[in-house]
Amino acid sequence: MLEYLIYKYMKIRYIDIKASDFDFIKEIYDYYIVNSTATYYTERISVDELKEFILTGHKKYKSFLIKVNNHLCGFCYLSQYKKRQAYDRTAEVSLYLKPEFTGQGIGKDILNYLEKVARKNGISVLIGIISGDNDRSIKLFERCGYEKCAHYKQVGEKFNKILDVVAYQKIIIKK
């Protein structure tokens, strides 16, 4: 109940990411590289490497800073699922929050927002790729109507731990 009350009084805004925002993005992404299996990078990456998958100014694959009650708390983005034209109806969805903003219901709002953006841009299917040990993200995607569609066993290794990867999918425009 408390989580609902906190969420109810949040003002969440989404701001298009600009090139000047990547130092902030890198700070958050570095946290997850060093402290979690939310990303399978094992060493910090450069801003230029981040820009390879977090696009700015793209007409279809949008990226956003997330502001809650005037505090920058994270970022989210849609990215190309595969670099082949037949996959253009599908996008991968990603979101990262500063640790102090997790568990407050913001993730659900982010996924709903990205779904609206995706629909508007002609994307029919969203896919979330999640570490098999990331129970919080798995529960978030399930609560938002995503279905598990793949389970890749023992494909990653981080922190001396062998890791699975799961894929969750949501069809947002049925054909």
Buried (B, 14 or more C-beta within 10 A) or exposed (E): EEEEEEBEEBEBEBEEBEEEBBEBBBEBBBBBBEEBBBBBBEEEBEEEEBBEBBBBEBEBBBBBBBBBEEEBBBBBBBBBBEEEEEEBBBBBBBBBBBBEBBEBBBBBBBBEBBBEBBEEBEBBBBBBBBBBBBEEBBEBBEEBBBEBEEEEEEEBEBEEEEBBBBBBBBBBEEE
